[in-house]
Amino acid sequence: MPELPEVETVRRGLTRLVQGATIAHVEVRYPKMVTPDADVFTAELISRKIERIDRRGKYLLFRFSGDLTMVSHLRMEGKYDVQPEGSPVSKHTHVIFHLTDNRELRYTDTRKFGRMQLVPTGEETTLAPSLGKLGPEPTAETLTLAYMVKIFGKSHKVVKPFLLDQTRIAGLGNIYADEVLWLSKINPLTPVDTLTPSQLSELRQNIIDEMALAIGGHGTTVHSFSTAFGEAGQFQNQLHVYGREGEPCERCGTELVKIKVAQRGTHFCPYCQPLPPEAKAALIHD
């Protein structure tokens, strides 16, 4: 699933490609993908201008003229690209936004999990409730140490699934959770309420820095992610631990391992990221 850096990379690419473009008409080939129903969805977008494209967490927010917003989630395999009008269309292309400049903004999704919802601008968090539940963005301005100390101190969850909870911190997914835990030398099975303020401070900084670096690297392509220009991301070449099980740790040379945590493949170094005694005690107590 595309994580925050990948979605931000798509947003920046689409901004360059279609900001300012006007919708001539919309073709919905898979009606279950859009809300409201396809007839209303297409009618609402005719002659609307794409004024800008924002992002919140892993959601894209297409801002149209007339105070209309399309909330778009790529889910597992969703992709946007721009093609000349009338060029061949993939069988996995499910929504086509025909532009007045003889181009097409296309949404392709092999699994059909992606969703698009039209809402009045300003009512996103009410009519698309998942947006209103998102935690702060992983930036220095919004993700404060005081906030992390507060929310981590209230939970007995282990840290890996806690970081994946979008209501806690928006945008982190499986890849970057593994990376920031390795950078912070925190075992993925550590209960969050056993982390010290010093550990949380380091974790916070690594989250902020890693997200910025991944955005700068145009995201990570592990399976099928591509940018709005059809290019693969580059940050997979800078991953320290994710997908490297069996290889030596860059810091200590110990063989990296992969386990399942909350049903997610989880990579870490057993030497650099040991489970501390107090964490073991907390897990036994739970």
Helices and strands as residue ranges (DSSP letters): H 4-18, E 23-28, G 31-33, E 34-35, H 38-45, E 50-56, E 59-64, E 68-73, E 79-84, E 93-99, E 103-108, E 115-120, H 124-127, H 129-132, H 145-153, H 159-164, H 174-184, G 192-194, H 197-216, G 235-238, E 257-261, E 264-268, H 277-285
